[in-house]
Amino acid sequence: MTNLLPNLPDFLPRHRFGVTEYPVHHVRGGTSTGLVLHARAMPPAPLLRDELLRHLMGVPQSGRQPGNRQVTGLGRGSPTSNKIFLMDVEQHEGQLRLVSTLAQLASEHGDIDWSVNCGNMSSSLHLWGLDSGVIEAQTIGMQEVDIRNTNTGVVTTSRMTRRQDGRFVDAVIPGVAGAFPAVDLFLHQPVGSKTQQLLPTGSASDKVAGYTVSCVDVAVPMVIALASEFGKTAQESISELEADAAFMQAIRTVWSEAGLLMGLKKRDGTLMSLAELEHSETIPKFCIVGPALFGGNIAVRYFTPQAGHASLAVSGGCCLAAACLIPGTVAHGIAHGVSVLGTDYADNAVGIENPAGVLDATIVARQQQGSISIMSAAYRRSAQILLRGHMPLYQASSELATWLANS
């Protein structure tokens, strides 16, 4: 890698026809799209920084604009296409690593959420680093780059591979038509994200409200249930499942009671009540699993938990993949063709069939004396540079225009 921005003119604003133009990479990571900018080229004043981001995405500078189509910017209306990463590099243990900060925008108003990360968009950052020259490209073979996210403090490792002809190894992923450069993003030490335990109930499987479930916490706490015990196959459409009121009530009962067994807590550290679990929009995640029919290892229908997911969330996919490797879990009993864990850490691939296709996950794990250790969990995404260039800022405020002119 090289250390970077101030000496690289491609990262700096330019001026043409009396208008300042700002440098952008428009990218796709997984099923999300957005912009990647360099943090050192941003105005240091938060008000000017936020104004700039709103101009780039075409969202209101103030107030609300219902139905805004973002025709003046590069956003595309949905939250998954209103993401901007501000990027930098830093030294860590003798190596340069990428530093990412996500700004999540919305189409109808100018508020910016700085509290979250995006796993899908994060898969574009390695490719952006190579494309922009921040990262030195290897001629052939596998390359790994660490990425520290400032929103969450989480460090991931991105892995890409180049072929002999110089092109990247490609991947086809659910929700994206065609093959594009493959990216594996590894989440480090993912066990016990909310409970500090791999199996929060102390058992690989439990009976909850009369149903057999496994409660597993890898990247996210999740309740995994047998589809067959609900009269389902895990091949149904999400709309069909959501239309079955009896089914939805049954799984709500199961995830709520299982959440109590898992000891899930609120942000203040107190235990969640049954009523809070019943109305939770975030944890625990829930899924039903069945036999794979289309080349994967297991089939799933995933809930977040109140609503069905059109495909499978990244964190949920990592959790289910890990569960497939743990003897005694519901997932392990249904999955076919998965690895048997050895005594040394190794990559274990799991293909998870979902409504959008097959999500490929990799679990780095081992088993020693009956105890399973998981070092990292990875999900496969694909990434794409949509464009690179400069966007004219026709409506920049005088303060922003002055800063840009002097930068």
C-alpha positions in Angstrom: 0.0 0.0 0.0 1.0 3.6 -0.4 0.2 6.6 1.7 -1.8 8.6 -0.2 -4.2 11.4 -0.7 -2.8 14.9 -0.5 -0.3 14.1 -3.3 -2.9 12.4 -5.5 -4.8 15.0 -7.6 -7.6 12.5 -8.5 -8.8 12.9 -4.9 -9.0 16.7 -5.0 -11.8 19.0 -6.3 -11.3 20.7 -9.6 -12.9 23.8 -11.2 -14.4 24.0 -14.6 -16.8 26.5 -16.2 -17.1 28.4 -13.0 -18.3 25.4 -11.0 -16.4 23.2 -8.5 -16.4 19.5 -9.3 -16.0 17.0 -6.6 -14.2 13.6 -7.1 -16.3 10.5 -6.5 -16.3 6.7 -7.0 -19.8 5.4 -7.5 -19.7 1.7 -6.5 -21.7 -1.4 -5.9 -21.0 -3.7 -3.0 -23.3 -6.8 -2.7 -26.8 -5.5 -3.3 -26.1 -1.9 -2.1 -24.8 1.1 -4.1 -23.3 4.4 -3.1 -20.3 6.6 -3.1 -16.8 6.2 -1.8 -14.9 9.4 -1.0 -11.6 10.1 0.7 -12.0 11.5 4.2 -9.0 13.8 3.9 -10.7 15.6 0.9 -13.8 16.4 3.0 -14.4 19.8 4.7 -13.4 19.6 8.3 -16.4 21.5 9.4 -19.3 19.1 10.0 -21.9 21.5 8.5 -20.0 21.9 5.3 -19.2 18.1 5.1 -22.9 17.2 5.5 -24.0 19.8 2.9 -21.5 18.3 0.5 -22.8 14.8 1.0 -26.4 15.9 0.5 -25.5 17.6 -2.8 -23.8 14.5 -4.0 -26.8 12.3 -3.2 -29.5 14.7 -4.2 -31.3 14.9 -0.9 -32.9 18.0 0.7 -30.5 20.3 2.6 -33.3 20.9 5.1 -36.8 19.9 5.9 -38.6 17.0 4.1 -39.3 16.4 0.5 -41.8 13.5 0.2 -41.4 11.5 -3.0 -37.9 12.9 -3.7 -36.5 11.0 -6.7 -33.0 12.4 -6.2 -32.7 13.5 -9.8 -30.1 16.1 -8.9 -27.7 13.6 -7.3 -26.4 10.0 -7.4 -28.7 8.4 -4.9 -31.4 6.1 -6.1 -34.3 6.4 -3.7 -33.9 3.4 -1.5 -31.8 3.2 1.7 -29.6 0.5 0.1 -28.5 3.1 -2.5 -28.0 6.1 -0.2 -24.7 5.2 1.4 -21.5 7.1 1.4 -18.2 5.8 2.7 -15.5 8.2 3.8 -12.2 6.4 3.5 -8.7 6.8 4.9 -5.7 4.6 5.8 -3.7 4.0 9.0 -0.8 2.0 10.3 -1.5 -1.0 12.4 1.1 -3.5 13.6 3.4 -2.5 10.7 0.7 -2.7 8.1 -1.5 -0.2 6.4 -5.2 -0.8 6.7 -8.3 0.9 5.4 -10.4 3.0 7.7 -14.1 3.4 6.8 -16.8 5.7 8.0 -20.4 5.2 6.7 -22.8 8.1 6.2 -26.3 6.7 5.7 -28.6 9.1 3.9 -32.3 9.0 3.1 -34.2 10.3 0.0 -36.8 12.4 1.6 -34.8 14.4 4.2 -31.3 15.6 5.0 -30.6 13.7 8.3 -27.5 11.6 8.2 -27.1 8.5 10.3 -23.5 7.9 11.5 -24.3 5.1 13.9 -24.2 2.0 11.6 -22.0 0.1 9.2 -23.1 -1.7 6.0 -21.7 -5.1 5.3 -22.8 -5.1 1.6 -21.2 -1.8 0.8 -18.1 -2.7 2.8 -17.4 -5.3 0.2 -16.7 -2.6 -2.4 -13.9 -0.9 -0.3 -11.1 -3.3 -1.2 -11.8 -2.9 -4.9 -12.0 0.9 -4.4 -8.6 0.9 -2.8 -7.1 -1.0 -5.7 -8.9 1.2 -8.3 -7.8 4.4 -6.7 -4.2 3.4 -6.1 -4.5 3.5 -2.3 -3.7 -0.2 -2.2 -0.9 -1.7 -4.4 -2.3 -4.5 -6.5 -0.7 -7.9 -6.5 -0.1 -9.3 -10.0 -1.8 -12.6 -9.3 -3.1 -14.6 -6.4 -5.0 -13.9 -3.2 -4.7 -10.5 -1.3 -6.2 -9.7 2.1 -6.8 -6.1 3.4 -8.1 -5.2 6.9 -10.8 -2.6 7.2 -11.6 -0.8 10.5 -15.0 0.8 10.6 -15.2 3.9 12.8 -19.0 3.7 13.2 -18.9 0.4 15.0 -15.2 -0.2 15.9 -15.4 -3.6 14.1 -12.4 -4.8 12.0 -13.1 -7.0 9.0 -10.7 -8.6 6.5 -11.4 -8.4 2.8 -10.1 -11.1 0.5 -9.9 -10.8 -3.3 -8.0 -13.0 -5.8 -6.6 -12.2 -9.2 -6.2 -14.8 -11.9 -3.2 -15.3 -14.2 -4.7 -13.0 -16.8 -4.9 -10.2 -14.3 -8.7 -10.3 -13.9 -10.3 -10.8 -10.5 -12.0 -14.1 -9.7 -15.7 -13.5 -10.1 -18.8 -14.5 -8.1 -22.5 -14.7 -8.7 -24.5 -13.7 -5.6 -28.2 -13.6 -4.8 -29.9 -10.4 -6.0 -27.2 -9.4 -8.6 -27.5 -10.6 -12.2 -24.2 -11.8 -13.6 -20.7 -12.4 -12.3 -18.5 -9.7 -10.9 -15.3 -9.5 -8.8 -15.7 -11.7 -5.8 -15.0 -10.4 -2.3 -15.0 -12.5 0.9 -15.4 -10.3 4.1 -14.3 -12.0 7.3 -15.8 -11.0 10.6 -13.3 -11.6 13.4 -14.2 -13.2 16.7 -17.9 -13.3 15.8 -19.1 -15.6 18.6 -21.3 -14.1 21.3 -22.1 -10.8 19.6 -24.9 -10.2 22.2 -24.6 -13.0 24.7 -20.9 -13.7 24.9 -21.7 -17.4 24.2 -21.8 -19.6 21.1 -24.8 -21.5 22.4 -26.6 -19.0 24.8 -28.9 -21.6 26.3 -26.0 -24.0 27.0 -27.5 -26.6 24.7 -27.2 -27.2 20.9 -31.0 -27.6 20.8 -34.0 -26.9 23.0 -37.8 -27.4 23.0 -39.5 -24.0 23.0 -43.3 -23.7 22.9 -43.3 -27.3 21.6 -40.9 -26.7 18.8 -37.3 -27.9 18.3 -34.9 -24.9 18.0 -31.3 -24.1 18.2 -30.2 -20.7 19.7 -26.9 -19.7 18.3 -25.0 -16.4 18.6 -22.4 -15.9 15.8 -22.4 -12.3 14.4 -26.1 -12.0 15.6 -28.2 -14.0 18.0 -30.6 -16.2 16.1 -33.3 -18.9 16.7 -33.1 -21.7 14.1 -36.2 -23.9 13.8 -37.2 -26.9 11.7 -39.6 -25.9 8.9 -41.2 -29.3 9.0 -42.5 -28.8 12.6 -44.5 -25.8 11.3 -45.8 -27.7 8.3 -43.4 -25.9 6.0 -40.5 -26.8 3.7 -38.3 -23.6 3.7 -39.1 -23.5 0.0 -42.1 -21.2 0.4 -42.1 -17.6 -0.8 -41.8 -15.0 2.0 -45.2 -13.5 1.0 -46.8 -16.9 1.4 -45.3 -17.3 4.9 -46.3 -13.8 6.0 -49.8 -14.4 4.8 -50.2 -17.4 7.1 -51.4 -15.7 10.3 -51.1 -18.9 12.4 -47.6 -19.5 11.3 -46.5 -15.9 12.0 -48.1 -16.1 15.5 -46.4 -19.4 16.2 -42.9 -18.2 15.2 -43.5 -15.0 17.2 -44.2 -17.1 20.3 -41.1 -19.2 19.6 -38.6 -16.4 19.1 -39.9 -14.4 22.1 -39.7 -17.4 24.5 -36.3 -18.4 23.0 -35.1 -14.8 23.5 -35.8 -15.2 27.2 -33.8 -18.4 27.4 -30.9 -16.7 25.6 -30.9 -13.9 28.2 -31.0 -11.2 25.6 -30.4 -7.7 27.0 -31.3 -4.1 26.1 -28.7 -1.5 25.5 -28.7 -0.5 29.2 -27.7 -4.0 30.1 -31.0 -5.1 31.6 -32.8 -8.2 30.5 -35.4 -7.9 27.8 -38.9 -8.8 28.9 -41.2 -11.2 27.0 -43.3 -8.2 25.8 -40.1 -6.4 24.6 -39.0 -9.5 22.7 -42.4 -9.9 21.2 -42.2 -6.4 19.7 -38.4 -6.3 19.0 -37.5 -5.3 15.4 -33.9 -6.4 15.8 -33.2 -9.4 18.0 -33.3 -12.3 18.0 -33.3 -13.1 14.3 -35.4 -16.1 13.4 -35.3 -18.7 10.6 -36.8 -21.9 9.5 -34.6 -24.4 7.7 -35.2 -27.4 5.4 -33.3 -29.6 3.0 -31.5 -27.9 0.1 -32.8 -28.6 -3.4 -30.7 -26.4 -5.7 -27.0 -27.1 -5.0 -26.6 -25.6 -1.5 -26.1 -27.3 1.8 -29.3 -26.1 3.5 -32.4 -24.0 2.7 -33.7 -21.2 4.8 -36.4 -18.6 5.1 -35.2 -15.8 7.3 -37.1 -13.2 9.6 -35.6 -10.0 11.0 -37.7 -11.0 13.2 -41.0 -9.2 12.6 -40.8 -9.5 8.8 -39.6 -12.0 6.3 -36.4 -11.2 4.4 -36.3 -11.2 0.6 -33.0 -13.1 0.7 -30.8 -13.5 3.8 -29.0 -10.9 5.9 -25.2 -11.1 5.9 -25.0 -11.6 9.7 -27.8 -14.1 9.7 -26.1 -16.1 7.0 -22.9 -16.2 9.0 -24.8 -17.5 12.0 -26.6 -20.2 10.1 -23.5 -21.3 8.4 -21.8 -21.7 11.7 -24.7 -23.6 13.1 -24.5 -26.1 10.2 -21.1 -27.1 11.6 -22.1 -27.6 15.2 -23.2 -31.2 16.0 -26.6 -31.3 17.7 -28.1 -28.2 16.2 -31.2 -28.1 14.1 -29.1 -26.8 11.2 -26.5 -29.5 11.5 -29.2 -32.2 11.4 -30.7 -30.8 8.1 -27.6 -29.7 6.3 -25.9 -32.1 3.9 -22.4 -32.2 2.6 -20.9 -29.8 5.1 -17.4 -30.1 6.5 -16.4 -32.1 9.6 -14.4 -29.7 11.7 -10.7 -30.7 12.2 -8.4 -30.0 15.1 -6.7 -27.1 13.2 -8.4 -23.8 12.1 -9.6 -24.2 8.5 -12.0 -22.6 6.0 -15.4 -24.4 5.9 -17.7 -23.4 3.1 -21.5 -23.5 3.5 -24.0 -22.7 0.7 -27.3 -21.4 2.0 -30.3 -21.5 -0.3 -32.7 -18.5 0.1 -35.4 -16.9 -2.0 -32.8 -14.9 -4.0 -30.4 -17.7 -4.7 -27.4 -19.3 -2.8 -25.4 -17.3 -0.3 -21.9 -18.6 0.1 -20.4 -18.3 3.6 -17.0 -19.4 5.0 -16.5 -20.3 8.7 -12.9 -20.5 10.0 -13.2 -23.0 12.9 -11.8 -26.0 14.6 -12.9 -28.7 17.1 -10.7 -29.8 20.0 -11.8 -32.2 22.7 -15.4 -31.6 21.9 -15.1 -27.8 22.1 -15.7 -25.8 18.9 -13.8 -22.5 18.4 -14.8 -20.1 15.6 -12.1 -17.6 14.6 -14.0 -15.8 11.9 -17.0 -15.9 9.7 -17.0 -14.7 6.1 -19.7 -14.0 3.5 -19.2 -13.8 -0.2 -20.3 -10.7 -2.0 -19.4 -9.2 -5.4 -18.2 -5.6 -6.0 -18.3 -3.3 -9.0 -16.9 0.1 -9.9 -19.9 1.8 -11.5 -18.1 5.0 -12.4 -15.2 7.2 -11.3 -15.1 10.9 -12.0 -16.0 14.4 -10.8 -19.6 15.6 -10.0 -20.3 19.3 -10.5 -21.8 21.1 -7.5 -24.0 23.7 -9.1 -25.8 24.7 -5.8 -23.0 24.7 -3.3 -23.4 27.4 -0.6 -21.0 30.3 -0.7 -19.2 28.8 2.4 -18.8 25.4 0.8 -17.8 26.9 -2.5 -15.1 29.0 -0.8 -13.7 26.0 1.1 -13.6 23.9 -2.1 -12.0 26.7 -4.1 -9.2 26.9 -1.5 -8.7 23.2 -1.1 
